[in-house]
Structure formats: C-alpha cells, structure tokens
Amino acid sequence: MARARSGVDVAPRGRVPYGPPRAAPAAVIPTATLITLLACAPDDSPMPRSIATIPFGTTATGEVVDLFTMTNANGIEVRAITYGGIILSIKTPDRDGRWDDIVLGFDSLEPYEAGSPYFGSIIGRYGNRIAGGRFTLDGETFTLATNNGPNHLHGGDVGFDKVVWGGEPFEREDAVGVAFTYTSVDGEEGYPGTMEVRVTYTLTDANELIFDYRATTDRATPVNLTQHSYFNLAGGAAADILGHELTLDASRFTPVDTTLIPTGELAPVEGTPFDFRTATTIGARIDDDHPQLAAGLGYDHNFVLDGDDPDVTSGLAEKNREGLHRAAFVFEPLTGRTLEIHTAEPGIQLYSGNFLDGTIAGKAGRVYGHRSGFCLETQHFPDSPNQPAFPSTIVRPGEEYSTRTVLTFGVAG
Ligand code: BGC
C-alpha cells in the first residue's frame, strides 16, 4: 500500500487494511502489505467477535449507566456508555501491531458529568451553532439556550451528550453493536415537538464503525445529529495532532463570523489554508495569518462536501458504501494509522482541538494539551435554521430523519 502522501493515492478503496488472514485474499494484496496484516493480527486465527455489557456508574441524579464493549473479529475494540452515547475508547493496532486507544476521554463517569468538551458524545438536537439561540419555523419563533457566547451550541445546556440513553446490544453475522434510544420531549432545551431518537453504533469485521442516526417527531423541528469523538491516531505516540495528514473531499467551506456563525457564503478553499483536497498536515498552515483561522483560533469550520455536486470539480468525491460519499481521509505518519470517513451528510466540521489548553486530565491522568485531539463531525451546516440557502435541517411529522456515517480504521505505509 502506497505511503499516504497525496489525496488521491491515500484513499485505497474497498480494502481491509488489517484483519483476519482468512478475510484477506493474498492474491490481491502486495507481499509487504500482507506482512503488515499478519503482524497486526493479534492471533493467527480470527478472534471471536463479542459484545459485553457491564454497569459503568451512576449519575449524580441516580441514573444507572451501562458500558458496552464491542470487539470485532480482528480485535478492534470500541467501548461506549449510555450516558451521552459516549465513546470511551477505540483500540486499534498501528502498522507494527502495537495496540493503542485513539480517542480522548475519561476513565470514569464523574468527569464526563462534571464538564467535558463533548468528548466522544452524541450531539443533538442540533450539532454546532444556531445564531442568537433563535430560529423561526412556520411563522413561530423559538428561543433556545445561549450556551456559547451569544449562540446556541450542540443542543444547549443539557444536550443529548448529557442524558442517559437506553442501550440495547446486538450481534450480527459480521458485526456487533449497540442501539441507543432517547425520547426528547416537546420543549426540551426550547425545541418544538417530542422526538424519538435512535442512534446505532455498529462495529463490523471490515473495521468499520457505522453511525446510524434516526429520528421522528410529532411537530416540525430542526435536527442535526453528529458524533463528537476527539481522535489522536498516534495514540500515546504524539502529544498533538498537528502531524496528522488530512484529506477533505471539499472544494468549499462556510466562512464564519467572530462568534463562529457562518456568514452564508460558500467560499472556495482554493489558495487558502482550508484546501485539504490533497493530503496536508493539520499543522502545516494552522497558524497562518488568515482571518478565518483567527476567527476559529485554528480550524473550527464546516466544509461543504463535494459529494455529487456537479458544480465542483475536485474529482475526489467517491460514491460507494451504499450511496455515501467520502468525506475525509486521515493518515498518522508515526504509527501508520488511518481513518477514512464516508457519510450521507453534506458537511463536515473540522475542529482542531483549539480550546483544549492543558487544564483537562483525561484517561490515566494524561493531560490534554492544545490541539491534542481533532474532531471530524459529519453534519448539516451550522445555523441552517436561520440560513434558507443551506440544505434544510427541518424534520416534520410523518417524515423520518435518517443518516449514516461510516468510519473505517486502517494502517498504511
Ligand atoms: C465546535 C467547537 C467547540 C467544540 C466543543 C466543536 O464541534 O465546532 O467550536 O468548541 O465543538 O468542544
């Protein structure tokens, strides 16, 4: 497999970068890669996939929180809890078969409740910002919590990241998973309508973590669900994420004002530090003198995914995985770990962990310094309820909100 250097070359399709030797036909895999595959496999034979449920803790208000441990046939392990649907850890091998946890978070429930920057959680009802915490729908104006300066962020004071979800484990022939369910009542955080929400995490033997989001409502409401994991693919090998090589299949982004609300423009990335159409380290231009980087204190922007858009010509958009388009590919050079993201969503927020400042001690006491994790949040565009030109985020009674994002873990070079 070619070392991940260029945007096109680093995105091999349909491959299972490591996995059970049985699932990897040697005839189509170069010898060097096969050696890596074998070295990465925790055993010569596929591990039994499993899903286990144990109690994780009790919230301050006395609600019991469960922990699910999902393991696929290759040994990849994802742990998630019913509080906020939070992903606690994702363990994958590097190119030399060393396993590490590639997401930020805490070891116990208490710090998640005490104040977490949305580590690993489900975000809702509305991922990202709504200007002034207000929107008008069908002639009625709704007022939401302004929990981020003058704006509403990530669902408000008690968003979907801070509630206890129902959780049901499941097992399929080639995957294990958990279905999280939550009823968001009419008026919760100011939103109209009672909404039934179901978010499923599925870990497949093809090393994919699939997020399926579904919601129905009894009254028209905005909805924009996403997942807020902070990745550091180096695991413990690098303090920050600036060396990660990122490709984004986006020819445009949505510039923001100083409070991070989109101006409404879809600006070309061409010739700016926002051009990730070929693999570029996150750190290469993050401190450039650019007004948008100044507004975000780094990257904290929504990118407009090329998808099927005939108006954009980057040529990088790929359709596969049942109609999803590729959004991003990340390569971490120290460990060789890769992360590829496909989605049905029109946008993706690149957040480079600018607000992490060394004041949070996470797992095993590790201090999370500036830019020690990045988020790639698939989404509709921020502030869509106030921006009629953006794709609509309104779901109405009788409709089903349904969207999917697929993360694929691998190794390269
Ligand atoms: C937002 C950031 C925010 C962060 C919270 C991201 O999705 O874009 O502005 O600070 O979430 O941790």
Residues whose N, C-alpha, C, O or C-beta is under 5 A from the ligand:
A	BS01	BGC	P117 Y118 D300 Y351 F355
